[in-house]
Amino acid sequence: MKPRSPLQRLIIAAAVAVAAQWLLSWLFAQVPGISTLEWQSRAGVLQAAPLLATLVAMGLGGWMAGYRFVGVAVVINLLLWLMTLLVLARLNATLEQGTLPHHLVRALRFNLPGILGGVAVAALGAATGAWLRQRRVASRLPASPP
């Protein structure tokens, strides 16, 4: 089998990271110590299980594709949040009076800590995975003579 191009590695890493994030979010939500851990403020709620799932999944993507995956991880996370916010706004619009943009702004305001935390953790996970990959590759190279 011929080696994959960087673009192919990015696409495969993105698919694996999204699948891993979905699976790990579900798994971590089943763990009692993690599922109930959250930080609450006036701005909103920050839950540990989704953040940990994002960190591990995007770390896996970074390990598979290298440092180029950091930007992809951030975009993936933002797109997942955009879909979530649209669903929340649409549900609220059917239950309460108001326009869809009004409900979208409310959902965005309440979920802002989760969005910012998720984006930061996605970038950190991807960069850490890429760094681990780089260390692994560097350790396999023969030592250069002095």
N, C-alpha and C positions, 0 to 999 in steps of 0.2 A: 504494500500500500504506500502511495507516495505521501510525502509530508503535506500537511494542510497549510494553506496560505494564512496570513494574519487575519484577513477578513473572515475566512471560514472558521478560524478559531474563535473570533469574536462572536460570530453568530451562534456557534455551538455553545460557547460559554454563557451567552445571554439566555438561551433556551434552558440550559441546565440550571442557571441561577434562578430563573423565574419558577421553574418546577420545584427546585429545592426550597425556595422561599415559601411557596404555597404549602408544601409538605411540612416543613419545619414550623411554620406558623400554627398549623393544626396540631402537630405533636407537642410543641411547647405549651400550647393552651391546655393540654391534658395534664401537665405536670403541676401538682398543687403549689409548690413553692414558687414557681415562675408565673403561673397563670394569674395569681392574685397580686403580684408585685406591681405596683403602679405609683406614680408620683402625680399628685393633683395640685393645680394652682388655679388662680382666677382665669388664666388664659386657656386652660383645658387640662387634659389628662395625657400622661405619657406612660404607656404600658411596656413592661419589660419583655414579654414574650415576642411581640412582633419585632422589637428592636434586635433582640438576640437572633431571631430567625433571619432578619435582614443582614446582620453582621456575618453570620456563618455562610449564608447563601451567596452573598456578594464576595466573600472571601474565597469561596470555591470558584466563582467566576474569574476573579483576579488571578488565582493560581493557574487556571486553565489558559487564560489569554494574556496575562501580563499586565503591565501598567496602562496599556491602551483601554483596558476594561473599566478603569475608574470613571471616566466620563459616561460610558455606557451604563454603569451601575446607577449613577445619579439620574440619568434619563429614564431608566427602567423604573426607579423608585418614584420619580415625579409622575410618570404615566399611570402607574398603579394608584397613586394618590388622586390623580385627576379623575380616574374612573370611579373611585370610591366617593369622592366629593359629589360627582354628578349623580350617582345613585342616591346618596343621602339627600341632596337637594330635591331630586325628583320625588322621593318618598315624602319629604316634608311638604312639598307643594301640593300633594294630593290630600294631605291630612289637615293642613292649615291654610288660611288665606294668605295671599302674597304671591309675588312673581317668582319665577325660577331663579333669576339673578339674585333676588333678595335672600332666598334660602341658600343659594350657593355661597354668598358672602358669609352668612351665619355659620354654615358648615365649615368653611375655610377658617373663620376666626376661632371656632372651638377646637379644630384639629390642627391648628398651626404648630403647637409644640410637637405633636407627633410627626408632622410633615418635616419640620426642621431637624428633629432628632433622627428621623428615618433617612433623610438625605445625607446627614453627617455620618451616620453609621454605615450607610451604603458605601460612601467614599472611603471611609476608614477600613471597612472590611475588604473592599476591592484592592486598596493599596497594600494592605497587610498580606493578602493572598498573593499579589504580584511580587512582593518583597520575599515571601517564603519561596516562591518559585525561582526567583533569581538566585537566592542563596543555595537552593538545591542544585541548580544548574552549575553555579560557580564551584560548588564542592566536588563536582564530577570532573572538572577540568584538571589536567595534569599541572603540577607546579612548574612554573617557569624557572629556568636555571638563572643563577645570580649574575 
